[in-house]
């Protein structure tokens, strides 16, 4: 039997486990999927917006994999700490596949970014997704205007959540504290700002179109900003774009004909604005963002014009990408934010480290969509299976679960996760809602124990 640990239960980890147990070349593979959290599914649970039921339904396919008898889920197991080092983990398994994602958001690197009221979109998503490590709250009551800096799907998500009405959010599994704060919010204006043009946006067309369908919300663009984009003004340039970018430009073109209807809230998409300073008031809180107007530089980037504009905001969310973080005991390329590898095999000083592998964002960087993780994981699993003969020669000390418990860890197995699900369903029923997420560590662990 080849026993493998997969660290991380998001899509890349689950796809890696699935490939390992379903292939036929190497019989007898057994996989333990370890996660620091007591809940599986990674960003599908804690990164997909709660009002996106179709994407969240992917949990069903991930569940079917984790319920395979050859796979064992063990939550509440942190790798890289004193209780379980990466070296110790490799002693317990023939091979370890690290699928730990990219946990840190990028900074803007501009003055004023430290002001109260400036947050990462990642932190905001964690809060309304009930991540147990999330901040307690965001103080939205006094916020009238918000600025979201970025042009990807996460930026679109947080923009939509800020503008969406509480009655619609009540239909989701959003935790009660976040729902209450958003319901009481005074937000009336949300500006989503990109430093480049509409043809270079990283959002998908479906996400973009959804902004114009929100009840009680006007969604607007500025025609003169769109016109700076060569792909907007020149049909030949637009034809050369990837299909999704071309569709995005057409959607935004249609929006220029829209006339505002004095709705309760407004979303404005802004382009060719580069943040240069976060402005603060006398109370030490953010009061706005200063942007420099930009123009295309002809090389895919933008150049500053020396013209500036201040946009009012009492809340600023930056959504400019993610970075991998080092895991103690593993090599790390700080420039790329990834673990050095060759086809998924971890490289130490340029040589493959026997039994250590990576998949997902920690392998390739924070790129692609959920489905991109499948071929990425398959490549890594293929490398591991090629090494199976050499890996299986090593004798293991016994069931790793016994060793984890002996180290003082308290793994939450699959039945514990099912107990959390049941508790969240019960909580939703008691509140007159559907399943509602438990947002804190004590609550999750108590639910896992059936308390």
C-alpha positions in Angstrom: 0.0 0.0 0.0 1.2 3.5 -0.9 0.0 6.0 1.7 -0.1 9.6 0.7 -0.9 12.8 2.6 -2.5 15.7 0.7 -2.2 18.9 2.7 -5.2 21.1 1.8 -8.7 20.1 1.0 -9.5 22.7 -1.6 -10.1 21.8 -5.3 -6.4 21.2 -6.0 -6.0 18.9 -3.0 -9.2 17.0 -3.7 -8.4 16.6 -7.4 -4.9 15.3 -6.5 -6.4 12.7 -4.1 -9.0 11.7 -6.7 -6.4 11.1 -9.4 -4.2 9.1 -7.0 -7.0 6.7 -5.9 -8.8 6.3 -9.3 -5.8 5.5 -11.4 -5.0 1.8 -12.1 -1.3 1.7 -12.7 -0.4 1.7 -9.0 -2.9 -0.3 -7.0 -3.5 0.1 -3.3 -3.0 3.9 -3.0 -4.6 5.4 0.2 -4.8 9.1 0.8 -5.3 11.2 3.9 -6.4 14.7 3.1 -5.3 17.0 5.9 -6.6 20.5 6.5 -5.8 23.2 9.1 -9.5 23.9 9.3 -12.1 21.4 10.6 -14.1 22.0 7.3 -13.2 20.8 3.9 -13.4 22.5 0.4 -10.9 25.4 0.9 -11.9 28.5 -1.2 -15.0 26.8 -2.5 -16.4 27.2 1.1 -14.5 30.3 2.2 -13.8 32.1 -1.1 -16.8 31.8 -3.3 -19.4 34.5 -2.6 -22.4 33.2 -0.7 -24.8 34.4 -3.3 -23.2 32.3 -6.0 -25.0 29.0 -5.4 -24.1 27.4 -8.7 -20.3 27.7 -8.0 -20.8 26.7 -4.4 -22.6 23.6 -5.6 -19.1 22.3 -6.6 -18.9 21.2 -3.0 -21.1 18.3 -4.0 -18.5 16.9 -6.5 -15.7 17.5 -4.0 -17.8 15.7 -1.3 -18.2 12.6 -3.5 -14.4 12.4 -3.8 -13.8 12.8 0.0 -16.4 10.1 0.7 -14.4 7.5 -1.3 -13.4 4.7 1.1 -9.8 5.0 0.0 -9.6 8.7 1.1 -9.7 9.9 4.7 -10.4 13.5 5.6 -8.7 14.8 8.7 -9.4 18.4 9.6 -8.0 20.6 12.4 -4.5 19.4 11.5 -1.9 22.2 11.1 1.2 21.2 9.2 4.4 23.2 9.7 4.1 23.9 13.4 5.8 22.4 16.4 3.3 19.5 16.7 3.6 18.4 13.1 6.6 19.5 11.1 6.9 18.8 7.4 9.8 16.5 8.2 7.7 14.5 10.7 4.8 14.3 8.2 7.1 12.7 5.6 8.0 10.1 8.2 4.4 9.1 8.6 3.6 8.9 4.8 5.4 7.6 1.7 4.7 10.9 0.0 3.2 14.3 0.8 1.4 16.6 -1.7 1.2 20.2 -0.5 -1.9 22.1 -1.8 -1.8 25.1 0.5 -2.8 27.8 -1.9 -1.8 31.5 -1.7 -2.9 32.9 1.6 -1.6 36.5 1.5 -3.0 39.4 -0.5 -0.8 41.9 -2.3 -0.4 45.4 -1.0 -0.9 48.6 -3.0 2.4 50.1 -1.7 1.1 53.6 -1.5 0.9 56.2 1.4 -2.1 55.9 3.7 -2.7 52.2 3.2 -2.4 51.7 6.9 -5.3 53.9 7.7 -8.4 52.5 9.6 -11.0 51.5 7.0 -8.5 50.1 4.5 -8.7 46.3 4.2 -7.8 43.6 1.7 -10.7 42.1 -0.2 -9.4 38.8 1.1 -10.2 39.8 4.7 -13.6 41.1 3.7 -14.4 37.8 1.9 -13.2 35.8 4.9 -15.5 37.8 7.1 -18.7 37.4 5.1 -17.8 33.7 4.3 -17.5 32.9 8.1 -13.8 31.9 8.0 -12.9 31.2 11.7 -9.7 33.4 11.4 -11.6 36.4 10.0 -11.7 39.8 11.6 -14.7 40.4 14.0 -16.3 43.1 11.8 -15.9 46.0 9.5 -17.9 48.8 11.0 -20.0 49.5 8.0 -22.7 51.7 9.7 -20.9 55.0 9.0 -19.8 54.1 5.5 -21.5 55.9 2.8 -19.0 55.4 -0.1 -16.7 52.5 -0.7 -13.9 52.0 -3.2 -12.8 48.6 -4.4 -9.4 48.6 -6.2 -9.0 45.8 -8.7 -10.5 44.4 -11.8 -10.9 40.6 -11.2 -13.7 38.4 -10.1 -13.0 38.9 -6.4 -13.3 42.7 -6.9 -16.6 42.1 -8.6 -17.8 39.8 -5.8 -17.1 42.3 -3.0 -18.6 45.1 -5.0 -21.7 43.1 -5.5 -22.0 42.1 -1.8 -21.5 45.7 -0.7 -24.4 46.8 -2.9 -26.7 43.9 -2.6 -29.8 44.2 -0.4 -30.1 42.3 2.9 -33.3 40.4 1.8 -31.3 38.7 -1.0 -28.4 37.9 1.3 -30.7 36.3 3.8 -31.3 33.5 1.2 -27.6 32.6 1.5 -25.5 30.9 4.2 -23.8 34.1 5.2 -23.2 34.2 9.0 -25.5 36.3 11.1 -22.9 39.0 12.2 -22.0 39.8 8.6 -25.6 39.8 7.4 -26.6 42.1 10.2 -23.7 44.5 9.5 -24.5 44.6 5.8 -28.2 45.1 6.5 -27.4 48.1 8.7 -24.9 49.5 6.3 -25.2 53.1 5.2 -23.4 52.4 1.9 -24.9 54.1 -1.1 -22.0 54.4 -3.5 -19.5 51.7 -4.5 -16.7 52.5 -7.1 -14.8 49.6 -8.6 -11.6 51.0 -10.0 -9.0 49.6 -12.4 -5.7 51.2 -13.4 -6.0 49.8 -16.9 -8.9 49.6 -19.5 -12.0 47.4 -19.8 -10.3 45.1 -22.4 -7.7 44.1 -19.7 -10.2 43.3 -16.9 -9.7 39.9 -15.3 -13.4 39.4 -14.5 -15.6 36.9 -16.3 -18.5 38.2 -18.4 -21.1 36.4 -16.3 -19.8 38.1 -13.1 -19.7 41.4 -14.9 -23.3 41.2 -16.2 -24.6 40.3 -12.8 -23.7 43.7 -11.5 -26.4 45.2 -13.7 -29.1 42.9 -12.4 -29.0 43.8 -8.7 -32.4 45.0 -7.3 -32.4 48.6 -6.2 -28.9 49.3 -7.7 -27.8 51.4 -10.6 -24.7 50.2 -12.4 -22.9 52.8 -14.5 -19.7 53.4 -16.5 -18.1 56.5 -17.9 -18.0 56.5 -21.7 -14.9 58.8 -21.9 -12.9 56.3 -19.8 -14.0 53.4 -22.0 -13.1 55.3 -25.1 -9.4 55.4 -24.0 -9.1 51.7 -24.6 -8.0 50.9 -28.1 -10.1 47.7 -28.1 -13.1 49.8 -27.3 -12.6 52.3 -30.1 -11.2 50.0 -32.8 -13.2 46.9 -34.0 -10.0 45.4 -35.4 -8.3 45.6 -32.0 -11.3 44.2 -30.3 -11.4 41.2 -32.7 -7.9 40.3 -31.6 -8.9 40.0 -27.9 -9.6 36.7 -26.2 -13.3 35.9 -26.3 -14.0 36.8 -22.7 -12.3 40.2 -22.9 -14.2 40.9 -26.1 -17.5 40.1 -24.5 -16.6 42.3 -21.5 -16.0 45.2 -23.8 -19.4 44.8 -25.5 -21.2 44.5 -22.1 -19.7 47.7 -21.0 -20.5 49.4 -24.3 -24.1 48.6 -23.7 -24.0 50.1 -20.3 -23.0 53.5 -21.6 -26.6 53.8 -23.0 -28.1 53.2 -19.5 -29.7 56.1 -17.8 -29.5 56.1 -13.9 -32.9 55.7 -12.2 -32.0 57.2 -8.7 -31.9 53.8 -7.1 -31.0 53.4 -3.4 -27.5 52.4 -4.3 -25.1 52.8 -7.2 -22.1 50.9 -8.5 -19.7 52.8 -10.8 -17.0 51.0 -12.7 -14.0 53.3 -13.3 -11.0 52.6 -15.6 -7.6 54.1 -16.2 -7.2 55.3 -12.7 -4.0 54.4 -10.7 -4.1 54.7 -6.9 -1.4 56.9 -5.6 -2.5 57.8 -2.0 -5.1 56.8 0.5 -6.5 60.0 2.1 -7.3 60.2 5.8 -9.3 62.4 8.0 -8.5 63.9 11.4 -9.9 60.8 13.1 -7.2 58.6 11.5 -9.7 56.9 9.3 -9.8 56.7 5.5 -11.7 59.5 3.8 -10.9 58.9 0.2 -8.4 57.7 -2.4 -6.3 59.9 -4.8 -6.0 58.4 -8.2 -3.9 59.5 -11.2 -5.5 59.3 -14.6 -3.7 56.9 -16.9 -3.6 56.2 -20.6 -2.5 53.1 -22.6 1.3 53.1 -23.2 1.1 50.9 -26.3 2.9 48.0 -24.6 0.0 46.6 -22.6 0.6 48.9 -19.6 -0.4 52.4 -18.7 1.3 55.7 -18.3 0.4 58.4 -15.9 -1.0 61.7 -17.2 -0.2 64.0 -14.2 -3.9 64.6 -13.7 -5.4 63.5 -10.4 -8.8 62.8 -9.0 -10.0 62.2 -5.4 -12.7 59.7 -4.8 -14.6 59.8 -1.5 -14.6 56.6 0.6 -15.0 55.6 4.2 -14.1 52.0 3.2 -11.3 50.9 0.8 -10.9 47.3 -0.3 -7.8 46.3 -2.3 -8.2 43.3 -4.6 -4.9 43.3 -6.6 -3.9 39.6 -6.3 -2.6 37.0 -3.9 0.8 35.7 -2.9 1.9 32.3 -1.6 3.5 32.2 1.9 6.4 30.1 3.0 5.5 26.8 4.8 8.2 26.1 7.5 10.3 23.2 6.3 9.7 23.7 2.6 11.8 25.6 0.1 10.2 28.8 -1.2 10.8 31.2 -4.1 9.9 34.6 -2.6 9.9 36.4 -5.9 7.3 34.0 -7.4 5.5 33.2 -4.2 5.7 29.5 -5.0 7.6 26.3 -4.0 10.2 25.5 -6.5 9.3 22.3 -8.4 9.7 20.2 -11.5 6.3 18.8 -12.8 5.1 19.0 -9.2 8.2 17.5 -7.6 9.6 19.8 -4.9 13.1 20.9 -5.6 15.6 21.4 -2.9 18.8 23.2 -4.2 17.8 22.2 -7.7 17.2 18.5 -7.0 13.9 16.7 -6.6 13.1 16.0 -2.9 12.0 12.4 -2.6 8.4 12.1 -1.5 7.5 15.8 -1.6 5.2 17.4 -4.1 3.1 20.5 -4.7 -0.1 21.3 -6.6 -2.4 24.3 -7.0 -1.5 27.9 -6.4 1.6 27.1 -4.3 2.9 25.3 -7.3 2.0 27.6 -10.2 1.0 30.9 -8.5 -2.5 32.4 -8.1 -3.7 32.0 -11.7 -6.6 30.3 -13.4 -10.1 29.3 -12.3 -11.3 26.4 -10.2 -11.1 24.0 -13.1 -7.5 24.9 -13.8 -6.6 23.0 -10.7 -7.6 19.6 -12.2 -4.8 19.3 -14.9 -2.4 20.9 -12.4 -3.1 18.3 -9.8 -3.1 15.5 -12.4 0.4 16.4 -13.5 1.6 16.3 -9.9 -0.1 13.0 -9.2 1.5 11.6 -12.4 4.9 12.5 -11.1 4.2 10.9 -7.8 3.0 7.7 -9.4 6.1 7.5 -11.5 8.1 7.6 -8.3 5.8 5.0 -6.5 8.2 2.1 -6.7 10.9 3.9 -4.9 8.6 5.6 -2.4 6.8 2.4 -1.4 10.1 0.7 -0.3 10.1 2.7 2.9 8.4 1.1 5.8 6.0 3.3 7.8 5.6 3.4 11.6 1.8 2.6 11.5 -1.5 4.5 11.2 -0.6 8.2 10.9 -3.8 9.1 12.8 -2.4 7.5 15.9 0.8 9.5 15.6 -1.1 12.8 15.0 -3.1 12.2 18.2 0.0 11.2 20.1 1.5 14.6 19.1 -1.3 16.4 20.8 -3.4 17.1 17.7 -7.2 16.5 17.7 -8.1 15.7 14.1 -11.7 16.2 13.0 -12.6 13.2 10.8 -15.3 13.2 8.1 -18.1 12.4 10.6 -17.1 15.5 12.6 -17.5 17.6 9.4 -20.9 16.1 8.8 -21.8 17.1 12.4 -20.7 20.7 11.6 -23.0 20.6 8.5 -25.9 19.4 10.6 -25.3 22.1 13.2 -25.2 24.8 10.5 -28.5 23.5 9.0 -30.1 23.5 12.5 -28.8 27.1 13.1 -30.3 28.2 9.8 -33.7 26.6 10.7 -33.7 28.4 14.1 -33.2 31.7 12.4 -35.8 31.2 9.7 -33.0 30.8 7.0 -31.4 28.0 5.2 -28.1 26.6 6.5 -26.1 29.4 8.2 -22.3 29.1 8.7 -20.7 28.9 12.1 -18.1 31.7 12.1 -15.7 30.8 15.0 -13.3 28.1 16.1 -15.1 27.2 19.3 -18.4 26.8 17.6 -17.0 24.7 14.8 -15.1 22.4 17.1 -18.0 22.0 19.5 -20.3 21.2 16.6 -17.7 18.6 15.3 -17.8 17.0 18.7 -21.6 16.9 18.7 -21.9 19.4 21.5 
